[in-house]
Amino acid sequence: MSFVNTKSTKADEVLDKALQGERLSLEEGTILYQSDDLIKLGAAAKKIMQKHAPDNLGTFVINRNINYTNICDTYCRFCAFYRTAKDADSYVLSDEVIFDKIQETIDLGGTEILMQGGTNPNLPFSYYTDILKKIKARFDITMHSFSSAEILKMVEVSGLPLDEVIRQLREAGLDSLPGGGAEILDDRTRMRISKLKESWTKWMEVHDVAQRQGMNTTATMVIGFGESIEERLLHFIRVREQQDKTGRFTAFISWVYQPDNTALKGTRATAVEYLKNLAISRLMVDNVRNFQSSWVTMGHKIGQLAMEFGCNDMGSTMIEENVVSAAGAHNRSDKEQLIRLIRDAGRIPAQRDTQYNILEIF
Ligand code: SF4
């Protein structure tokens, strides 16, 4: 399919290049952001998606977020979830509550637990290895858990090197790492929105060490912090370069910053900005197979539309989610609803596991 017609633009030429399988540069990505032709960007992104995933499936996973603690000493300005240990509503969930939530997830056909919390300085490293061991002794469930910020907190409290922390977590039962904490992989914006969070190179190092030990991880991105277009493009290029080295990012997941109840405040990026960024991410990050739609932050309709802008996956049913909902995103779906959304978007609904193996087609 050629986008070059009688009135060819620079953006058309870049899209043609991407469709021919050539890799786009930062300058070419900039040209795409300058284009207002959202429909053309989406159509090209969908074509690239179909090269990676030609089966017309719209996949999803049934999982549950377990936010085991909201105590955090990283104080990101965009976060409405964290509390200090002194706050009356701070918590660490008991093991029993965690087990009950996992049992409920399994009863609903769930296969994955996304345990994520604050960087709680009061939890020793043994807390994490113990809870993983206890979970694995009781349940047959994939633990896709802990953001890079939590992993680095474990490094700090244990005094162990990063590779040893990850090795011990794996041995205890950690299966894969979510991309949480990537936000924008460039330090100007990172330092403005979360001074105490790791640099982008540290985020990448956590993923690199995990991937080199054989784990798969996901790459995430949040837009709408006032980051520059160049920073967004550097984010894509840095993920792409890491993927060239290991091939172990299973998915790329982007969403927009949710400003309610945060210190940073600001306005929510529009659906158009989200879809445009999504399409360009699919065109730039040419070596990751799966792109997830962010219906949790964008709502069902935009979540569906994302399937026309490069996504082949609807993410998860999210039995529970407390982090973006604290910042104003209140979208919920059960399995049947998600199946309907995917079908209405023109795809064949399919339940998958964390590693994107198909479990059931509907
Ligand atoms: S985003 Fe995560 S690391 Fe940052 S303050 Fe919130 S809970 Fe803590």
Residues whose N, C-alpha, C, O or C-beta is under 5 A from the ligand:
A	BS01	SF4	C72 T74 Y75 C76 C79 Y82 G117 G118 T119 A149
